[in-house]
Every structure is written in C-alpha cells, then in structure tokens.
Amino acid sequence: MTTLQAPTRVSKARRPSAASAPGRSVRTPLAPRVAAMTVMAVFTVYFLMPIWWLLVASSKTRGQVIGTNPLWFADLHLVDNVRDVLVYRDGLFVAWMGNSLLYAGVGALVATLLAAMCGYALAKYRFRGREALFNVVLGGVLVPATALALPLFLMFSAVKLTDTYWAVLLPSIVSPFGVYLARIYAAASVPDELIEAARLDGAGEIRTFFGVSVRLMVPALVTIFLFQFVAIWNNFFLPLIMLRDERKFPVTFGLYTWNSQLNQIPELNTFVLVGSLLSIVPLVVAFLALQRFWRGGLGTGSVK
C-alpha cells in the first residue's frame, strides 16, 4: 500500500521575494526618476544654451546677428566667416590659437609632472618639516592669481623677461592645487607595500615613481592636467600685464583686444563671435579625449 505524503508548506518568511531573487534589480520609483531627469535636463539646457547661441551667431553676417532670431539660423555663412577670421591680418587669430596651445599645453604638462612628483614625495616620504611644507602649499591654494600678478611682473621686469613667451609660461607651471590633489590621491591609491616590493626588485626611486606610482595616479594626473589646461587657457590678467606684442597674445586676450576695437572696426563683431566659437574647440576636445581615463581610474580595484 502506498501512502500519500502531505504537501509541505513553505512559510512566507522563507519564500523568496521578487526584490531578493537573483538577477532582479530594485527599480526606483517613478517620481524620483522623473524629478532627477527634469533637473538634469534643465541644467543641460542652461549650460548648452550659450554655446548654441554662439554657434548660431557665428553663422550669420553682422546685420543678421541683430535683425534675426538669436536662437536660430538665417543664411549659413559659417564657413565664410571662419575663413575670414583665419586669414585676417596674415593669420593673426591662428597665431593666437597657437600661443594658447603652447601656453596651456606645455604649461599644464609640466605643471602636472611637478605636482605629481611633489605630491608623491609629500605622501610617501617621511622627512622633517613635511607637514609645514604641505601647509605652505595649502596656503598657496588660497592666494588668488590676481594678487600675484604685480609681484610676478616686477620679478620678470628685473630679469628682462616681460613681453616674452616665458613671462606667461613660467608662472603657469606652478599648481598648488595640483600638489594637494596629487598628495591626497597618492596616499590613498599607491600602497606602501607595492613601493617596497619595487625597491626589493632593485628599482630606484625614479623608476619606481614613473613605472609603478604614476600608473596608479593616472586619474588624478588627468584631473590636474585638465584643471591647469583650462586655467591657463582662460588666463587673462597675466598676459594683460606681461605682453605687448600682439603676435604673442593668447586667444582670450586677443579676442578682448578685438572686442575693444568694435567702435573703430565694426566688422570685428563677427570675428569676435567666430573666434570665441573656435577658441572653445580645444577645451571640448581635451575633455572628450581624456574622460576615458577617469572612467578607467574609477573602476580600478572595484572587482577582485
């Protein structure tokens, strides 16, 4: 005779819920998602609206900028306007763009290297006066650049370096904020055990820094480079007091001189608009090209 076994009952407490089932993700309620998307959309429009207006205005003639819809195109003259800017006064705008790339590119690269070495030394080496030196660096972060412009001018005047490329390039290679960020990141991302292992393998301090530590500090170094690149590119006051030869102007100061001459040369209005549009292209390219290093750095060590 066979006996029938009563079906076992599974208590509700042990029954897996939909939220805890494997492969299921907890969905955020609709209202917070809509609110978050709305806020992001508003800020996106807020930040992109000036660029859109600049693009539209750069494609118009001087009369159309005032007499047509400021947020939509009229007759497309963007190619002609760009060509006119590039050939004006034997390519003066091209020289300004080249100067800005020189000041910002070389200055940001050297500043990043110096900041990385200084921050790494402050984070990983023990020596007398280390904290006092770091406090001096923090004090340098709080000093505005405009307060240093006049002392720098007097110093460069004493050594006959005003109105030269060095007058803008040399002050740009110092980044107190970069030193601060490099120290904080090196202390958190470069293990002391890894440095000791490299030393036991016979690597010197320079090889350990460039072969091991720099690879782990890439996200911080990219951040320092971009911050310094943008700061040098947008620097206005230092070239204003240092430079007199317009062929050595950066693009920001050059566009300012054109804008100050609008009463005498009205056609410069279109040149200023087109030049402003072209001047932001290197910044956009730099951010788009280097953002992958941020993503890679944020994911490093997340999965073991």
C-alpha positions as semicolon CSV with decimal commas, in nm:
position;residue;x (nm);y (nm);z (nm)
1;M;0,000;0,000;0,000
2;T;0,133;0,337;-0,091
3;T;0,091;0,629;0,136
4;L;0,035;0,980;0,016
5;Q;0,271;1,237;0,167
6;A;0,113;1,561;0,265
7;P;0,250;1,855;0,068
8;T;0,492;2,059;0,266
9;R;0,405;2,417;0,321
10;V;0,665;2,683;0,265
11;S;0,640;2,958;0,515
12;K;0,605;3,310;0,385
13;A;0,915;3,412;0,571
14;R;1,131;3,172;0,368
15;R;0,964;3,233;0,033
16;P;1,199;3,439;-0,185
17;S;1,057;3,773;-0,277
18;A;1,084;3,937;-0,617
19;A;1,320;4,201;-0,482
20;S;1,565;3,944;-0,336
21;A;1,552;3,700;-0,626
22;P;1,881;3,665;-0,810
23;G;1,904;3,865;-1,130
24;R;1,631;4,104;-1,022
25;S;1,713;4,474;-0,969
26;V;1,519;4,704;-0,743
27;R;1,353;4,971;-0,955
28;T;1,349;5,327;-0,832
29;P;1,002;5,477;-0,801
30;L;0,887;5,681;-1,099
31;A;0,857;6,018;-0,925
32;P;1,223;6,047;-0,813
33;R;1,344;5,938;-1,155
34;V;1,129;6,197;-1,331
35;A;1,246;6,467;-1,091
36;A;1,612;6,377;-1,141
37;M;1,578;6,371;-1,520
38;T;1,398;6,705;-1,513
39;V;1,672;6,869;-1,306
40;M;1,944;6,729;-1,534
41;A;1,757;6,844;-1,843
42;V;1,720;7,197;-1,705
43;F;2,090;7,223;-1,620
44;T;2,189;7,075;-1,956
45;V;1,988;7,339;-2,139
46;Y;2,129;7,608;-1,910
47;F;2,490;7,513;-1,984
48;L;2,446;7,442;-2,355
49;M;2,235;7,747;-2,441
50;P;2,530;7,992;-2,463
51;I;2,720;7,751;-2,688
52;W;2,415;7,710;-2,909
53;W;2,372;8,088;-2,933
54;L;2,741;8,127;-3,017
55;L;2,715;7,866;-3,294
56;V;2,405;8,033;-3,440
57;A;2,554;8,384;-3,420
58;S;2,879;8,269;-3,579
59;S;2,690;8,151;-3,889
60;K;2,537;8,494;-3,956
61;T;2,653;8,820;-4,101
62;R;2,690;9,125;-3,880
63;G;2,347;9,257;-3,976
64;Q;2,173;8,923;-3,926
65;V;2,309;8,890;-3,571
66;I;2,091;9,183;-3,466
67;G;1,796;9,155;-3,706
68;T;1,712;8,783;-3,692
69;N;1,610;8,524;-3,434
70;P;1,907;8,496;-3,197
71;L;1,849;8,123;-3,134
72;W;1,803;8,003;-3,490
73;F;1,996;8,011;-3,814
74;A;1,944;8,254;-4,101
75;D;2,170;8,231;-4,406
76;L;2,455;7,996;-4,327
77;H;2,785;8,184;-4,357
78;L;2,983;7,984;-4,101
79;V;3,246;7,855;-4,347
80;D;3,297;8,201;-4,495
81;N;3,319;8,361;-4,150
82;V;3,574;8,105;-4,031
83;R;3,785;8,160;-4,342
84;D;3,773;8,537;-4,296
85;V;3,887;8,507;-3,934
86;L;4,173;8,275;-4,019
87;V;4,315;8,499;-4,293
88;Y;4,256;8,835;-4,123
89;R;4,583;9,029;-4,085
90;D;4,801;8,747;-4,210
91;G;4,655;8,485;-3,980
92;L;4,670;8,676;-3,653
93;F;4,399;8,459;-3,496
94;V;4,590;8,143;-3,592
95;A;4,895;8,281;-3,413
96;W;4,684;8,348;-3,104
97;M;4,548;7,993;-3,106
98;G;4,899;7,855;-3,142
99;N;5,017;8,068;-2,850
100;S;4,731;7,944;-2,632
101;L;4,809;7,583;-2,721
102;L;5,172;7,645;-2,634
103;Y;5,098;7,817;-2,302
104;A;4,822;7,577;-2,196
105;G;4,964;7,253;-2,335
106;V;5,325;7,287;-2,222
107;G;5,233;7,467;-1,900
108;A;4,972;7,208;-1,799
109;L;5,202;6,917;-1,886
110;V;5,498;7,050;-1,686
111;A;5,270;7,158;-1,400
112;T;5,117;6,809;-1,384
113;L;5,459;6,646;-1,373
114;L;5,588;6,877;-1,099
115;A;5,267;6,845;-0,898
116;A;5,277;6,466;-0,924
117;M;5,635;6,446;-0,802
118;C;5,581;6,693;-0,519
119;G;5,255;6,533;-0,406
120;Y;5,406;6,185;-0,422
121;A;5,706;6,294;-0,215
122;L;5,484;6,456;0,047
123;A;5,267;6,145;0,067
124;K;5,528;5,866;0,069
125;Y;5,848;6,011;0,216
126;R;5,899;6,093;0,582
127;F;6,120;6,395;0,645
128;R;6,144;6,685;0,884
129;G;5,910;6,973;0,804
130;R;5,686;6,773;0,573
131;E;5,359;6,893;0,725
132;A;5,482;7,253;0,741
133;L;5,569;7,239;0,372
134;F;5,228;7,094;0,290
135;N;5,061;7,372;0,488
136;V;5,252;7,626;0,278
137;V;5,118;7,455;-0,033
138;L;4,764;7,477;0,105
139;G;4,822;7,846;0,168
140;G;4,919;7,884;-0,196
141;V;4,583;7,738;-0,298
142;L;4,406;8,018;-0,110
143;V;4,603;8,302;-0,272
144;P;4,421;8,438;-0,581
145;A;4,620;8,461;-0,903
146;T;4,544;8,832;-0,941
147;A;4,726;8,904;-0,614
148;L;5,043;8,751;-0,759
149;A;5,030;8,930;-1,094
150;L;5,204;9,250;-0,987
151;P;5,488;9,077;-0,794
152;L;5,542;8,850;-1,093
153;F;5,557;9,149;-1,326
154;L;5,819;9,318;-1,109
155;M;6,025;8,999;-1,090
156;F;6,016;8,939;-1,465
157;S;6,091;9,305;-1,533
158;A;6,404;9,277;-1,320
159;V;6,535;8,989;-1,532
160;K;6,416;9,138;-1,866
161;L;6,164;8,864;-1,942
162;T;5,849;9,072;-1,987
163;D;5,688;9,062;-2,332
164;T;5,828;8,714;-2,389
165;Y;5,672;8,369;-2,401
166;W;5,846;8,284;-2,073
167;A;5,652;8,557;-1,892
168;V;5,329;8,359;-1,936
169;L;5,472;8,008;-1,949
170;L;5,686;8,001;-1,634
171;P;5,414;8,111;-1,385
172;S;5,182;7,853;-1,539
173;I;5,390;7,551;-1,436
174;V;5,314;7,604;-1,065
175;S;4,994;7,442;-0,939
176;P;4,944;7,434;-0,559
177;F;4,606;7,268;-0,604
178;G;4,772;7,003;-0,820
179;V;5,025;6,929;-0,544
180;Y;4,744;6,899;-0,290
181;L;4,540;6,666;-0,511
182;A;4,844;6,454;-0,602
183;R;4,934;6,406;-0,237
184;I;4,583;6,305;-0,135
185;Y;4,549;6,063;-0,427
186;A;4,898;5,913;-0,388
187;A;4,838;5,847;-0,020
188;A;4,513;5,666;-0,099
189;S;4,594;5,478;-0,421
190;V;4,966;5,389;-0,403
191;P;5,024;5,114;-0,142
192;D;5,346;5,130;0,056
193;E;5,385;4,755;0,011
194;L;5,397;4,797;-0,366
195;I;5,671;5,057;-0,338
196;E;5,870;4,832;-0,106
197;A;5,830;4,542;-0,349
198;A;5,965;4,755;-0,633
199;R;6,263;4,857;-0,419
200;L;6,335;4,494;-0,330
201;D;6,335;4,413;-0,702
202;G;6,613;4,664;-0,749
203;A;6,414;4,959;-0,889
204;G;6,537;5,302;-0,794
205;E;6,314;5,583;-0,670
206;I;6,275;5,743;-1,012
207;R;6,194;5,415;-1,181
208;T;5,951;5,324;-0,903
209;F;5,774;5,656;-0,942
210;F;5,740;5,651;-1,320
211;G;5,698;5,276;-1,360
212;V;5,464;5,198;-1,071
213;S;5,322;5,501;-0,894
214;V;5,234;5,712;-1,198
215;R;5,026;5,427;-1,341
216;L;4,812;5,421;-1,027
217;M;4,781;5,801;-1,017
218;V;4,654;5,845;-1,374
219;P;4,301;5,969;-1,283
220;A;4,445;6,234;-1,051
221;L;4,706;6,338;-1,307
222;V;4,441;6,374;-1,577
223;T;4,235;6,588;-1,341
224;I;4,534;6,810;-1,263
225;F;4,618;6,842;-1,632
226;L;4,265;6,941;-1,731
227;F;4,227;7,188;-1,445
228;Q;4,558;7,351;-1,526
229;F;4,492;7,346;-1,902
230;V;4,160;7,526;-1,859
231;A;4,307;7,773;-1,608
232;I;4,595;7,866;-1,840
233;W;4,371;7,879;-2,147
234;N;4,129;8,119;-1,975
235;N;4,403;8,323;-1,808
236;F;4,356;8,689;-1,893
237;F;4,516;8,911;-1,634
238;L;4,871;8,771;-1,659
239;P;4,902;8,822;-2,038
240;L;4,744;9,164;-1,995
241;I;5,027;9,293;-1,779
242;M;5,311;9,086;-1,928
243;L;5,270;9,110;-2,306
244;R;5,280;9,398;-2,551
245;D;5,347;9,225;-2,882
246;E;5,010;9,115;-3,022
247;R;5,174;8,822;-3,201
248;K;5,243;8,670;-2,857
249;F;4,889;8,716;-2,721
250;P;4,684;8,411;-2,621
251;V;4,347;8,382;-2,786
252;T;4,149;8,509;-2,486
253;F;4,346;8,834;-2,465
254;G;4,350;8,867;-2,844
255;L;3,971;8,844;-2,866
256;Y;3,949;9,106;-2,592
257;T;4,159;9,348;-2,799
258;W;3,932;9,291;-3,099
259;N;3,624;9,347;-2,887
260;S;3,768;9,677;-2,759
261;Q;3,808;9,798;-3,118
262;L;3,446;9,746;-3,227
263;N;3,375;10,119;-3,234
264;Q;3,656;10,177;-3,484
265;I;3,621;9,848;-3,681
266;P;3,256;9,725;-3,665
267;E;3,323;9,415;-3,877
268;L;3,529;9,275;-3,589
269;N;3,199;9,187;-3,420
270;T;3,161;8,878;-3,638
271;F;3,530;8,794;-3,592
272;V;3,491;8,801;-3,213
273;L;3,191;8,565;-3,228
274;V;3,357;8,319;-3,464
275;G;3,685;8,339;-3,273
276;S;3,507;8,268;-2,946
277;L;3,346;7,960;-3,101
278;L;3,679;7,833;-3,232
279;S;3,853;7,903;-2,902
280;I;3,640;7,653;-2,710
281;V;3,706;7,366;-2,952
282;P;4,041;7,263;-2,793
283;L;3,879;7,254;-2,448
284;V;3,597;7,030;-2,569
285;V;3,843;6,801;-2,749
286;A;4,064;6,775;-2,439
287;F;3,774;6,676;-2,214
288;L;3,632;6,423;-2,460
289;A;3,973;6,268;-2,523
290;L;4,072;6,233;-2,157
291;Q;3,745;6,136;-1,992
292;R;3,811;5,764;-2,055
293;F;4,100;5,780;-1,807
294;W;3,854;5,895;-1,540
295;R;3,625;5,601;-1,611
296;G;3,916;5,358;-1,604
297;G;4,050;5,501;-1,281
298;L;3,717;5,492;-1,102
299;G;3,675;5,126;-1,191
300;T;4,025;5,020;-1,092
301;G;4,015;4,790;-0,790
302;S;3,638;4,762;-0,781
303;V;3,644;4,394;-0,882
304;K;3,893;4,150;-0,731
